[in-house]
Amino acid sequence: MWEISVNDQILTFLYSLVLGVLLCVFYDILRAIRKTGSSSYFSVLAGDIIFWIVNSFVTFIFLLSRTNGEIRGYVLVSILFGFIVCR
């Protein structure tokens, strides 16, 4: 069983907050592109699908690198909190 020290947990929490902020910035860029370009149903759908695929991939890679692929609740909550704080 792979264990993570308290210092690593704190760093992972802070990195998760930063990741949440970066994901929010990516969403804001997508929104700005959406406002300047076409806002048809299919372009919005395609943009949202691309947004979620990229976010899922980035979060997956982050979890692999920081927690050895384990899904930890505080990581997901801190990503969400970073996203909300940025919004």
N, C-alpha and C positions, 0 to 999 in steps of 0.2 A: 504494500500500500504506500502510495506516494503522499508525503505530508508536506505542508507548506508552513513556513515559520511565520510568526506574527509580523515581523518586519516585511516579509514578502507579501503578506496579506494587505498590509497598509499600502505598500507600493502598488499592488494590483488594484486596490480600491481607488487610489489617486489616478492611476493610468486609465481605469474604467471611466472615471469622471471626465477625463480629457477625451477619451474615445466618444463618449456621449455628446460632448460639445462639438467634436469634429463631425459626427454624424448629423448633428443639427445644422452645422454650417453647410454640409453637402446638400441637405434638404432645402435650405434657403437658396442655394445656387440653383437647384432644380426648379424651385418656385419662380425665381427671377427669369430663368429661361422660358418657363411656361407662360409668364406674363408678356414677354416680348414676342413670342412666337405664336404658333397656332395653338388654340385651346380646344380642339375637337375632342370628342370622347375617346377616340383611339390614341391620340397623341398623349393625353393625360394617362390613359391606361398603360401605355408603353413606358412612359416616364416613371410611373409608380412601380411597375414590375422591375424595371432596371434599378430603381432606388432600393427596393427590398432585396434583390439579388446581391447587389454590391454590399449592402449593410449586413446581410447574413454571412457573406463570405468574409468580410472584415472582422466581424464578431467571432466567427469560427476560428479564424487564424489567431485572433487575440487570445481566445480561450485555450487554443493549443499551445501557444507560446508561454502564457503566464500560469495556467493551472493544469497543464498536461492534458488538456481536453476535458477536464471535469467541469460540469456546469455547477457553479456555485452561486447561491442566491444573492449574496452581497455584490457580486460582480454585475449581475443583471440589473439589480436595483440601482447600483451606482451609475451604470450606463444610462438608464432611464432618468435618473436624477440629473445627470449632466445634460441630457437632452432638454429636460424641462427647464433647467436653470438658463440655458441658452435661449430658449423660446421666450 
